[in-house]
């Protein structure tokens, strides 16, 4: 006579949960693939520019952001169907969270004056890759800009600086309120 060995039984409820989890995973995979299939990857020259900007972030000590940008971001040169629907007409880049698709628009390459400015843009996008919303990404980038060497005395007249300053002051006005010493916080 064989001893009775208890077999774990798959209950109806756990079977449904497994089905739902698989459906969600398949949906996310399908959505991410559709974003990649409806956009164009950046070319080799653009990839080199991105890597140089990431090196600036690495040298400034943004290790968490560097990991996200090097290993989890999928860089695209044209809008996918979702970004085309949302219309990021004035952006330098756009990130589809949590899918890791980062679209780099032509101004990222043409308007940003150097690797430091591109690093500031990527620092912002890395915050989105980490789950931050737009105000939080703007605030983090603005507060940490000096670590990159992205300062008003060197970049205050550039288009990227002016745009970022405007967008940040609109979304996070508290960063631009002057204290008792007449300096911004």
Wavefront OBJ file of the C-alpha trace (Angstrom):
o trace
v 0.000 0.000 0.000
v 1.361 3.419 -0.961
v 1.368 6.151 1.646
v -0.955 9.047 0.846
v 0.988 12.171 -0.148
v -0.941 15.402 -0.023
v -0.845 17.267 -3.348
v -1.355 21.005 -3.308
v -4.646 21.625 -5.034
v -5.138 24.568 -7.336
v -8.326 26.103 -6.091
v -10.706 27.899 -8.393
v -9.824 31.232 -6.774
v -6.072 30.785 -7.151
v -6.601 29.632 -10.727
v -8.512 32.827 -11.497
v -5.806 34.939 -9.851
v -3.152 33.187 -11.928
v -5.198 33.801 -15.087
v -5.643 37.492 -14.225
v -1.925 37.912 -13.455
v -0.992 36.253 -16.760
v -3.476 38.446 -18.657
v -2.053 41.591 -17.061
v 1.534 40.537 -17.822
v 0.615 39.722 -21.427
v -1.189 43.066 -21.795
v 1.802 45.023 -20.469
v 4.150 43.090 -22.743
v 1.862 43.738 -25.732
v 1.572 47.435 -24.891
v 5.352 47.835 -24.561
v 5.969 46.006 -27.839
v 3.391 48.193 -29.605
v 5.249 51.300 -28.421
v 8.502 49.934 -29.840
v 6.966 48.730 -33.101
v 5.344 52.107 -33.798
v 8.513 54.142 -33.261
v 12.045 54.243 -34.624
v 15.129 53.527 -32.496
v 17.866 56.131 -32.199
v 20.811 55.608 -34.534
v 24.411 54.777 -33.566
v 25.541 58.425 -33.539
v 22.616 59.402 -31.336
v 23.333 56.453 -29.046
v 26.888 57.744 -28.594
v 25.549 61.190 -27.626
v 23.217 59.559 -25.075
v 26.057 57.511 -23.590
v 28.221 60.635 -23.216
v 25.398 62.385 -21.333
v 24.944 59.328 -19.108
v 28.689 59.451 -18.367
v 28.189 63.013 -17.066
v 25.487 61.693 -14.721
v 27.731 58.866 -13.576
v 30.611 61.236 -12.790
v 28.185 63.416 -10.804
v 27.185 60.428 -8.651
v 23.674 59.691 -9.944
v 24.143 55.915 -9.785
v 20.470 54.934 -9.495
v 19.574 57.079 -12.487
v 22.530 55.776 -14.495
v 21.395 52.176 -13.938
v 17.908 53.050 -15.165
v 19.172 54.921 -18.216
v 21.782 52.326 -19.190
v 19.892 49.122 -18.497
v 16.157 49.789 -18.527
v 15.583 52.602 -21.017
v 14.774 51.810 -24.629
v 15.632 54.949 -26.624
v 13.506 55.966 -29.585
v 13.891 58.768 -32.138
v 10.241 59.070 -33.178
v 6.958 59.093 -31.334
v 5.118 55.865 -30.713
v 1.336 55.792 -31.072
v 0.769 56.745 -27.414
v 3.114 59.758 -27.494
v 1.586 60.864 -30.803
v -1.809 60.777 -29.091
v -0.535 62.752 -26.059
v 1.431 65.252 -28.204
v 4.642 66.338 -26.505
v 5.157 69.264 -28.868
v 7.615 71.272 -26.732
v 9.461 68.434 -25.034
v 13.093 67.442 -25.368
v 12.177 63.889 -24.398
v 9.252 61.790 -23.204
v 9.210 58.647 -21.073
v 6.538 55.971 -21.036
v 6.411 54.680 -17.454
v 6.562 51.836 -16.474
v 7.547 50.515 -19.887
v 10.965 52.190 -20.108
v 10.452 53.727 -23.547
v 12.307 57.060 -23.762
v 11.696 59.149 -26.874
v 14.426 61.694 -27.585
v 13.145 64.478 -29.816
v 15.406 66.367 -32.283
v 15.893 69.341 -29.880
v 17.576 66.941 -27.431
v 20.352 66.583 -30.001
v 20.195 70.007 -31.723
v 19.182 72.545 -29.067
v 20.989 71.251 -25.975
v 24.399 72.913 -26.140
v 26.490 70.054 -24.708
v 26.566 66.776 -22.793
v 25.833 68.552 -19.490
v 22.524 69.916 -20.785
v 21.644 66.557 -22.277
v 22.528 64.983 -18.913
v 20.081 67.362 -17.202
v 17.363 66.266 -19.628
v 18.168 62.592 -19.019
v 18.231 63.162 -15.252
v 14.647 64.394 -15.572
v 13.657 61.385 -17.708
v 15.347 59.001 -15.245
v 13.015 60.323 -12.567
v 10.094 59.273 -14.767
v 11.690 55.845 -15.242
v 11.751 55.619 -11.435
v 8.032 56.472 -11.274
v 8.081 60.213 -10.532
v 5.450 62.479 -12.023
v 6.253 65.674 -13.898
v 6.390 68.098 -10.932
v 8.593 65.729 -8.902
v 10.934 65.139 -11.880
v 11.243 68.878 -12.492
v 11.893 69.589 -8.812
v 14.518 66.861 -8.466
v 16.365 68.004 -11.582
v 16.254 71.663 -10.585
v 17.504 70.940 -7.067
v 20.336 68.691 -8.322
v 21.431 70.696 -11.378
v 24.566 72.090 -9.729
v 25.919 68.549 -9.208
v 26.039 68.296 -12.987
v 27.685 71.678 -13.379
v 24.460 72.933 -14.972
v 24.439 76.402 -13.421
v 22.950 79.769 -14.325
v 26.325 81.413 -14.830
v 27.277 78.884 -17.529
v 23.878 77.953 -19.011
v 21.462 80.724 -18.009
v 21.162 82.004 -21.579
v 20.509 78.641 -23.238
v 17.109 77.555 -24.500
v 17.135 74.368 -22.406
v 17.849 76.367 -19.223
v 15.150 78.930 -20.006
v 12.568 76.246 -20.861
v 13.371 74.162 -17.797
v 13.281 77.211 -15.548
v 9.874 78.200 -16.940
v 8.393 74.703 -16.675
v 9.772 74.229 -13.158
v 8.541 77.612 -11.925
v 5.083 76.780 -13.281
v 4.891 73.275 -11.770
v 6.942 73.886 -8.594
v 6.658 77.623 -7.834
v 7.880 77.144 -4.269
v 11.413 76.622 -5.637
v 11.395 80.192 -6.916
v 9.996 81.997 -3.875
v 12.516 84.284 -2.281
v 13.295 83.988 1.373
v 14.166 86.765 3.816
v 17.622 87.070 2.214
v 16.088 87.700 -1.262
v 17.504 84.433 -2.619
v 15.406 81.618 -4.002
v 15.058 78.613 -1.774
l 1 2 3 4 5 6 7 8 9 10 11 12 13 14 15 16 17 18 19 20 21 22 23 24 25 26 27 28 29 30 31 32 33 34 35 36 37 38 39 40 41 42 43 44 45 46 47 48 49 50 51 52 53 54 55 56 57 58 59 60 61 62 63 64 65 66 67 68 69 70 71 72 73 74 75 76 77 78 79 80 81 82 83 84 85 86 87 88 89 90 91 92 93 94 95 96 97 98 99 100 101 102 103 104 105 106 107 108 109 110 111 112 113 114 115 116 117 118 119 120 121 122 123 124 125 126 127 128 129 130 131 132 133 134 135 136 137 138 139 140 141 142 143 144 145 146 147 148 149 150 151 152 153 154 155 156 157 158 159 160 161 162 163 164 165 166 167 168 169 170 171 172 173 174 175 176 177 178 179 180 181 182 183 184 185
